[in-house]
């Protein structure tokens, strides 16, 4: 794209005001998603397959192509993932942007542009935007009004863009492109995974299962300091301080103080705090070495595949690289058994992954091989979590 490209990302932590749900409510929602075991066979996402069916020209399995029936100038592309087509769109952005944490948003806009081209007329394009709940505004005018009579106006600005910004957080994503003349194009997208991702929930669960089965991320501790710690009054110090949905589910990290140095606690004297530190990914490698997780997936109506055995460090790094925010809580203690809850929140698309991890307190601090058990529910829509909890209550599922 001509012109100097600049982008920024503003991560604004979305805060839900529900304070009445207990930690055990999260466990109830985990149970709500249980089902039967199935084999996973990835296919082209239904949404992408339907889009390809509408194309008046042949779409390659992967790579750039032209489609003169839609445009004589625009270059289109397709991408494959695990051997199936997972994206079709119009080249609008540099590849560097589409390789970042916000890549799904840029790809969604490029896929949206292709969908709009297929609509042919401005009225049908406006209808598509309304269907998706997306607003496209040029210099204050929505598509089809004022200075924004056709999609070509927006395309001209994109081609001569001097800056791009992306504001995320809350219920809406604001993509802004400006040119050197001061013209602006806003594309407002609902912060909804189901709109942004090409995969529906079932397909996304199957993809995540496949990705984790092949994951090999090398663990690096999350950097933490002692600048913002407060005395917890228990012999420990705490930093973090942000809760998620309920007061007990937090991003806290627990420290011990030795002289003037604060170090994350990992001690049999503090098993709960030690395990929560471990799940926050702040412990040195020596503390998690040998620890593995037998991970059982729970989907809306099925368990996905067989249990995946994965190194704990690989599991933590995989989700960190996806830009998810971690929160932990004590879930249950029974004798030597300790269970902790790990909630992973996507601040852009407002969905959750939830895991309950179980380990013996004595095994937690043992050397060598230490297996842990975990149940995981995926892609829980954040905006609908209250409804899920109510449905759980109505059906009396335990």
C-alpha positions as CSV (number, residue, x, y, z in Angstrom):
1,X,0.0,0.0,0.0
2,X,1.4,3.4,-0.9
3,X,2.3,5.9,1.8
4,X,3.8,5.5,5.2
5,X,2.0,2.9,7.3
6,X,1.6,3.4,11.0
7,X,-0.5,1.5,13.4
8,X,-1.1,1.4,17.1
9,X,-3.0,-0.8,19.4
10,X,-4.8,0.3,22.5
11,X,-5.6,-2.6,24.8
12,X,-8.4,-1.6,27.1
13,X,-9.5,-4.3,29.5
14,X,-13.2,-4.8,29.2
15,X,-14.8,-5.0,32.7
16,X,-17.9,-7.0,33.3
17,X,-19.9,-5.8,36.3
18,X,-21.3,-9.2,37.3
19,X,-20.1,-9.7,40.9
20,X,-22.7,-12.2,42.1
21,X,-21.3,-15.4,40.4
22,X,-19.0,-17.5,42.5
23,X,-15.9,-19.4,41.3
24,X,-17.9,-22.6,41.4
25,X,-20.2,-21.0,38.8
26,X,-17.3,-21.2,36.3
27,X,-17.1,-24.9,37.1
28,X,-20.8,-25.3,36.4
29,X,-20.3,-23.7,33.0
30,X,-17.4,-26.1,32.3
31,X,-19.8,-29.0,33.0
32,X,-22.4,-27.5,30.7
33,X,-20.1,-28.0,27.7
34,X,-19.5,-31.7,28.2
35,X,-20.4,-34.3,25.6
36,X,-19.2,-37.3,23.5
37,X,-15.8,-38.0,22.1
38,X,-15.4,-37.5,18.3
39,X,-12.5,-37.6,15.9
40,X,-11.3,-34.3,14.6
41,X,-11.0,-33.8,10.8
42,X,-10.4,-30.2,9.8
43,X,-12.3,-28.9,6.8
44,X,-12.6,-25.6,5.1
45,X,-14.7,-23.3,7.4
46,X,-18.3,-23.2,6.3
47,X,-18.2,-19.4,6.0
48,X,-15.1,-19.5,3.7
49,X,-16.6,-22.4,1.6
50,X,-19.8,-20.4,1.0
51,X,-17.7,-17.3,0.0
52,X,-15.7,-19.4,-2.5
53,X,-18.9,-20.8,-3.9
54,X,-20.0,-17.2,-4.8
55,X,-16.8,-16.4,-6.5
56,X,-17.1,-15.9,-10.3
57,X,-13.5,-17.1,-10.8
58,X,-11.4,-20.0,-9.6
59,X,-9.9,-19.6,-6.1
60,X,-6.5,-21.3,-5.6
61,X,-5.8,-23.3,-2.5
62,X,-3.2,-20.8,-1.4
63,X,-1.7,-17.7,-3.0
64,X,-2.5,-14.5,-4.9
65,X,-4.9,-14.4,-7.8
66,X,-6.9,-12.0,-10.0
67,X,-10.6,-12.0,-10.6
68,X,-11.4,-9.5,-13.4
69,X,-15.1,-10.2,-12.9
70,X,-14.9,-8.4,-9.6
71,X,-12.0,-5.9,-10.2
72,X,-9.5,-5.2,-12.9
73,X,-7.0,-3.8,-10.4
74,X,-7.3,-5.4,-7.0
75,X,-5.1,-8.4,-6.1
76,X,-6.9,-11.2,-4.2
77,X,-5.4,-13.9,-2.1
78,X,-6.3,-17.2,-0.4
79,X,-4.6,-18.9,2.6
80,X,-4.5,-22.5,3.7
81,X,-4.2,-23.9,7.2
82,X,-3.8,-27.6,7.9
83,X,-4.4,-28.3,4.2
84,X,-7.7,-26.5,3.8
85,X,-8.5,-22.9,2.7
86,X,-9.0,-20.8,5.8
87,X,-9.0,-17.2,4.3
88,X,-10.0,-15.4,1.1
89,X,-9.7,-11.7,0.8
90,X,-8.5,-8.6,-1.0
91,X,-4.9,-7.4,-0.4
92,X,-5.3,-4.1,1.5
93,X,-2.6,-4.3,4.2
94,X,1.1,-5.1,4.5
95,X,1.8,-8.6,5.6
96,X,3.5,-7.3,8.7
97,X,0.2,-6.1,10.1
98,X,-1.4,-9.5,9.4
99,X,1.3,-11.3,11.3
100,X,0.6,-9.4,14.6
101,X,-1.7,-10.1,17.5
102,X,-4.6,-8.2,15.7
103,X,-4.2,-10.2,12.5
104,X,-7.7,-11.6,12.6
105,X,-9.1,-8.1,12.4
106,X,-7.1,-7.0,9.4
107,X,-7.9,-10.3,7.6
108,X,-11.6,-9.8,8.5
109,X,-11.6,-6.4,6.8
110,X,-9.9,-7.9,3.7
111,X,-12.5,-10.7,3.6
112,X,-15.3,-8.1,4.2
113,X,-14.0,-6.1,1.2
114,X,-14.3,-9.2,-1.0
115,X,-17.8,-9.9,0.3
116,X,-18.8,-6.3,-0.6
117,X,-17.4,-6.6,-4.1
118,X,-19.5,-9.6,-4.6
119,X,-22.6,-7.6,-3.7
120,X,-22.2,-5.4,-6.8
121,X,-24.5,-2.5,-5.9
122,X,-24.2,0.1,-3.1
123,X,-27.6,-0.8,-1.7
124,X,-26.8,-4.5,-1.4
125,X,-23.4,-3.6,0.2
126,X,-25.2,-1.4,2.8
127,X,-27.5,-4.3,3.5
128,X,-24.5,-6.6,4.1
129,X,-22.9,-4.2,6.5
130,X,-26.2,-3.9,8.4
131,X,-26.5,-7.7,8.6
132,X,-23.1,-7.9,10.2
133,X,-23.6,-4.8,12.4
134,X,-20.5,-3.2,10.8
135,X,-20.4,0.6,10.2
136,X,-18.2,2.1,7.5
137,X,-17.9,5.9,7.7
138,X,-15.9,8.2,5.3
139,X,-15.4,11.7,6.6
140,X,-18.5,11.4,8.7
141,X,-20.7,9.9,6.0
142,X,-21.9,6.3,6.0
143,X,-21.7,4.3,2.8
144,X,-24.2,5.6,0.2
145,X,-24.5,9.2,1.5
146,X,-22.7,12.5,1.1
147,X,-19.1,12.2,0.0
148,X,-19.3,8.4,0.4
149,X,-21.4,7.4,-2.6
150,X,-19.6,4.2,-3.4
151,X,-17.0,1.7,-2.1
152,X,-14.5,3.1,-4.6
153,X,-14.2,6.2,-2.5
154,X,-13.0,4.2,0.5
155,X,-10.7,2.1,-1.7
156,X,-9.0,5.3,-3.0
157,X,-8.4,6.4,0.5
158,X,-7.0,3.0,1.5
159,X,-4.6,3.1,-1.4
160,X,-3.2,6.5,-0.4
161,X,-3.3,6.0,3.3
162,X,-0.7,7.7,5.4
163,X,-1.7,6.2,8.7
164,X,-3.6,3.3,10.2
165,X,-4.8,2.8,13.7
166,X,-6.7,0.1,15.5
167,X,-8.5,0.8,18.8
168,X,-9.8,-2.3,20.6
169,X,-11.5,-2.9,23.9
170,X,-15.1,-2.7,24.9
171,X,-17.9,-3.8,22.6
172,X,-16.6,-2.3,19.4
173,X,-13.3,-2.3,17.3
174,X,-12.5,1.0,15.5
175,X,-10.3,0.7,12.5
176,X,-9.2,4.1,11.2
177,X,-7.3,5.0,8.0
178,X,-6.3,8.6,7.1
179,X,-4.7,10.1,4.0
180,X,-2.4,13.1,3.6
181,X,-5.4,15.3,2.8
182,X,-7.0,14.7,6.2
183,X,-9.7,12.4,4.9
184,X,-10.7,9.6,7.2
185,X,-12.2,6.1,6.9
186,X,-13.6,4.4,10.0
187,X,-14.7,0.8,10.0
188,X,-16.5,-0.1,13.2
189,X,-16.7,-3.9,13.9
190,X,-18.5,-5.5,16.9
191,X,-16.0,-7.1,19.2
192,X,-17.4,-10.5,18.6
193,X,-15.3,-13.6,17.8
194,X,-18.1,-15.1,15.8
195,X,-18.0,-12.1,13.5
196,X,-14.3,-11.7,13.2
197,X,-13.1,-15.3,12.9
198,X,-13.8,-17.4,9.8
199,X,-14.4,-20.4,12.0
200,X,-17.7,-21.0,13.8
201,X,-17.5,-22.3,17.4
202,X,-17.3,-26.0,16.5
203,X,-14.7,-25.4,13.8
204,X,-12.7,-23.1,16.1
205,X,-12.6,-25.8,18.8
206,X,-11.4,-28.4,16.4
207,X,-8.7,-26.0,15.1
208,X,-7.5,-25.2,18.6
209,X,-7.4,-29.0,19.4
210,X,-5.1,-29.5,16.3
211,X,-2.9,-26.5,17.1
212,X,-2.3,-27.6,20.7
213,X,-1.6,-31.2,19.6
214,X,1.2,-29.8,17.4
215,X,2.4,-27.0,19.7
216,X,6.1,-26.7,20.6
217,X,6.3,-23.2,22.1
218,X,9.4,-22.9,24.4
219,X,8.6,-21.6,27.8
220,X,9.9,-18.2,28.9
221,X,8.8,-16.7,32.2
222,X,6.6,-13.7,32.1
223,X,8.6,-10.7,33.4
224,X,7.4,-9.4,36.7
225,X,8.9,-6.8,39.1
226,X,8.5,-5.7,42.6
227,X,7.6,-2.1,42.0
228,X,3.9,-2.3,42.5
229,X,3.7,-5.0,45.2
230,X,1.6,-4.6,48.4
231,X,1.9,-6.4,51.6
232,X,-0.8,-9.1,51.8
233,X,-0.4,-9.5,55.6
234,X,0.2,-13.3,55.2
235,X,4.0,-13.2,54.8
236,X,3.5,-12.6,51.1
237,X,3.4,-9.6,48.8
238,X,1.0,-9.3,45.9
239,X,1.0,-7.5,42.5
240,X,-1.6,-7.4,39.8
241,X,-4.8,-6.4,41.5
242,X,-7.2,-6.7,38.5
243,X,-10.2,-8.9,39.0
244,X,-12.3,-10.4,36.2
245,X,-16.0,-10.8,36.7
246,X,-15.7,-11.8,40.3
247,X,-13.4,-10.5,43.1
248,X,-11.6,-13.9,43.6
249,X,-10.6,-14.4,40.0
250,X,-7.6,-12.2,39.6
251,X,-4.3,-11.6,37.7
252,X,-2.4,-11.6,41.0
253,X,1.2,-12.7,41.3
254,X,2.5,-13.6,44.8
255,X,6.0,-12.7,46.0
256,X,8.3,-13.5,48.9
257,X,10.7,-10.8,50.0
258,X,14.3,-11.6,50.6
259,X,16.3,-8.5,51.6
260,X,15.3,-5.9,49.0
261,X,14.4,-8.5,46.3
262,X,11.0,-9.8,45.5
263,X,10.7,-13.2,43.9
264,X,7.6,-15.2,42.8
265,X,6.7,-17.7,45.6
266,X,6.9,-21.4,44.9
267,X,6.9,-23.1,48.3
268,X,5.0,-26.0,50.0
269,X,4.1,-23.4,52.7
270,X,2.0,-21.6,50.1
271,X,0.6,-24.3,47.7
272,X,-2.4,-22.3,46.4
273,X,-0.4,-19.1,45.7
274,X,2.4,-21.2,44.2
275,X,0.1,-23.0,41.8
276,X,-1.5,-19.7,40.8
277,X,1.9,-18.2,40.1
278,X,2.7,-21.3,38.0
279,X,-0.5,-20.8,35.9
280,X,0.3,-17.1,35.5
281,X,3.6,-18.2,33.8
282,X,5.9,-16.2,36.1
283,X,7.9,-19.0,37.6
284,X,11.4,-19.8,36.4
285,X,11.8,-22.8,34.1
286,X,13.3,-25.0,36.8
287,X,10.0,-24.7,38.8
288,X,7.9,-26.1,36.0
289,X,10.4,-28.4,34.4
290,X,8.9,-31.9,34.1
291,X,5.4,-30.8,34.7
292,X,2.8,-31.9,32.0
293,X,-0.9,-31.6,31.6
294,X,-3.4,-34.2,30.5
295,X,-5.8,-31.9,28.8
296,X,-9.4,-32.9,28.1
297,X,-11.4,-30.6,25.9
298,X,-15.1,-30.0,26.4
299,X,-17.1,-28.5,23.6
300,X,-20.8,-27.4,23.5
301,X,-22.0,-30.9,22.7
302,X,-18.9,-33.1,22.6
303,X,-15.4,-33.8,23.9
304,X,-12.9,-33.3,21.2
305,X,-10.7,-36.2,20.3
306,X,-8.6,-38.0,22.9
307,X,-6.8,-36.4,25.9
308,X,-3.8,-34.3,24.8
309,X,-0.6,-34.7,26.9
310,X,1.3,-31.4,26.7
311,X,4.2,-29.8,28.6
312,X,2.9,-27.2,31.0
313,X,5.3,-24.6,29.7
314,X,4.2,-25.2,26.1
315,X,0.6,-24.8,27.1
316,X,1.2,-21.5,28.9
317,X,3.3,-20.1,26.1
318,X,0.8,-21.1,23.4
319,X,-1.9,-19.0,25.0
320,X,0.4,-16.1,25.9
321,X,1.4,-15.9,22.2
322,X,-2.3,-15.5,21.3
323,X,-2.5,-12.3,23.4
324,X,-4.8,-13.7,26.0
325,X,-5.1,-12.3,29.5
326,X,-4.7,-14.7,32.4
327,X,-6.7,-14.8,35.6
328,X,-6.5,-17.5,38.3
329,X,-8.5,-18.5,41.4
330,X,-8.5,-21.3,44.0
331,X,-11.1,-23.7,42.9
332,X,-11.1,-26.6,45.4
333,X,-9.0,-28.3,48.0
334,X,-9.6,-31.9,49.2
335,X,-6.9,-33.5,51.3
336,X,-3.7,-33.5,49.2
337,X,-5.6,-32.6,46.0
338,X,-5.5,-29.0,44.8
339,X,-7.6,-27.5,42.0
340,X,-7.1,-24.1,40.5
341,X,-9.1,-22.2,37.9
342,X,-7.3,-20.6,34.9
343,X,-9.4,-18.2,32.8
344,X,-7.9,-16.9,29.5
345,X,-9.7,-13.8,28.2
346,X,-9.4,-12.4,24.7
347,X,-9.7,-8.6,25.2
348,X,-10.4,-8.0,21.5
349,X,-13.1,-10.5,20.7
350,X,-14.5,-11.0,24.2
351,X,-14.4,-14.7,24.6
352,X,-13.0,-17.0,27.3
353,X,-11.1,-20.3,27.6
354,X,-11.5,-21.9,31.0
355,X,-9.5,-24.6,32.6
356,X,-9.6,-26.4,35.9
357,X,-6.2,-27.9,36.7
358,X,-5.7,-30.6,39.3
359,X,-2.5,-31.7,41.1
360,X,-1.5,-33.2,44.4
361,X,0.1,-30.7,46.7
362,X,3.0,-32.9,47.4
363,X,3.5,-33.7,43.7
364,X,3.4,-29.9,42.8
365,X,6.8,-29.4,44.4
366,X,8.3,-32.8,43.4
367,X,11.3,-33.1,41.1
368,X,11.1,-35.0,37.8
369,X,7.9,-36.0,36.0
370,X,4.8,-34.4,37.5
371,X,1.5,-35.1,35.6
372,X,-1.5,-32.8,36.1
373,X,-5.1,-33.2,35.0
374,X,-7.2,-30.4,33.4
375,X,-10.6,-29.9,31.8
376,X,-10.9,-27.1,29.3
377,X,-13.9,-25.3,27.7
378,X,-13.1,-23.1,24.7
379,X,-14.5,-20.0,23.0
380,X,-17.1,-19.2,25.6
381,X,-18.8,-16.0,24.4
382,X,-18.2,-13.4,27.1
383,X,-21.4,-11.4,26.4
384,X,-23.5,-14.5,26.8
385,X,-22.0,-16.0,29.9
386,X,-24.9,-15.0,32.2
387,X,-27.4,-16.7,29.9
388,X,-25.2,-19.9,30.0
389,X,-25.2,-19.8,33.8
390,X,-29.0,-19.4,33.9
391,X,-29.5,-22.3,31.5
392,X,-27.2,-24.4,33.7
393,X,-29.4,-23.6,36.8
394,X,-32.6,-24.3,34.9
395,X,-31.4,-27.7,33.8
396,X,-30.0,-28.6,37.2
397,X,-26.8,-30.0,35.7
398,X,-24.2,-30.9,38.4
